[in-house]
Amino acid sequence: MNMKKMVKSTWWILVICVCITMGVFGAIRLYNQAQELRVSTEPIEEEIANSERYGQISLKLLNIKPNKQIKVLVNGYVVGRMDNMQKQFSVKDASLIEIDGSSMETPFFVSVVGQSDNIKNEYIGQTVRVDRTIAPVANIQLR
């Protein structure tokens, strides 16, 4: 009888240890994702802050709910996530704007709904389909 109780209590201790370990690994993963976003945006933010010439572009999700897995890239750097239906981003001259939907299961559309007056080409109304890939949205040229 004592042996049964000891095995049962050992089993519960093992289950608790596994749960704690999974919780710790989950917390570490969330922390690393937050660090990735913070670290990866620093170079482009620094460039924009030091640049006298920059513009603004607004993007809107069309057929999908906001999702933090949808990333907006400027020159290959993550500058934000589409965690709202519509978001505005700062861009500098010769910036390539892309949407990273590689972690999304279903295709979706993103549309340019606004841009500053100092952007040469007209992108408002341009819509791109993103299907588990990185899709280019605009190649910014400032006036």
N, C-alpha and C positions, 0 to 999 in steps of 0.2 A: 504494500500500500504506500509506504513512504517513497519507494522508487517511482511509482506512478505520479505522485505529487511533484517530485523533483523534476521528472521529465516534462510535466505540464508547465511548471514554473520556468524551466529553462527555455521551453518553446516560446512562452510569452515574452521573456526577456529578449530572445532573438528577434521576434516580430517587432518589438518596440525599437530595438537597435536599427533594424532595417528601415523602419519608418523615419526615424531621426536622420539616418544617413541620406535617405531620399529627399527629405526636407532641406537638409544642408546643401546637397547638390543642386536642388531647384533654386535655392536662394543665390548660390554662386552663379548659376546660369543667368538669372535675371540681372545680377550685378554686372556680369560681363557684357550682356547685351546693352545695358545702359552706358557702360564705358565705351563700347564700340561706337555708339551713336555720338557720344560727346567727343571722343578723340577724332573720329573720322570727319567731323564737321569743322574742326579747328583750322585746317589749312585753307579751306575755301572762305570761311568767315574772315580770316586774317587778310586774305587777298582782297576781299570786297571792302573791308574796313580801310585798307591802305590804298585802295583805288579811288580816284576821283570820279571815275566813270562807272556807274552801275545802274541797272534798271530793275524793274519788278515784273514778275509774270505770275498770273493766277491760274491754278489748275483745279478742275472739278471732276469728281468721280460721277459717272453717268448711270451705270446699271449694277452697281455693287455698293454695299454698305462700307463706311469707313473701316479701315483695317490697318493696324500698325505694321503688318508684314509688307504692305505696299510702300516701297521706298522711292524717294525722289533723289536723283543723282544730278549733280552739276560737275561736269568734267570728271566723272567717275567716282566722285566723293558723295557719300550719303549726306544730304543737307536737311532731310526731313522725312517724315512718314505721313501718309495720307490717313491720319486718324480723325479727320473731319471731312465732310463732303467737299469742301472747297478750301484751298490754302494758297497763300501768296509766298513767293520766294524771291530773294535778291539774286541777281545775276550780273556778271560783268561781261565786258566785250569778249567775243569769241568763246562764249560758254556753250557747251553742249548740254541740253536738258534731256534727261532720260527718266523713264519710269521702270523700276525693277519689280516685276510681278512674278519672278521666278519661283517664289514660294507659295503662290496662289494656285488653287486647284482648277478654278473656272476662269475662262477668259472674261475680260472686262474692258470698258472704254474710259478714256480720260480725255477731257476737252480743255482747251485753252479758253478761258472766259474773260481774261483781262491781261493787259500789258501796259507798261509805261510808254509815254509818248516818244522817248528817246530810243526805242527799239525800231530798227529800220524796217524789217519785214513784218507784214501783218500776219499774226498767228491766231488772233481771236477767231473762234469758230473751228479751228483745226482740231480734229478728233483722231486719236490713235487707239488701235485695238492692241491689248496686251494679253498674250496667251502664254503664260509660264515662261516668260523671257524678259529681256531688257529691251524696251522699245524707245527709239528716239522720238522726242516731241518737238524740239526746236533747236536750231543752231543760231544763237543770239549774235547779232551784229548791232552795235550801238552807233548812233549818229554823232 
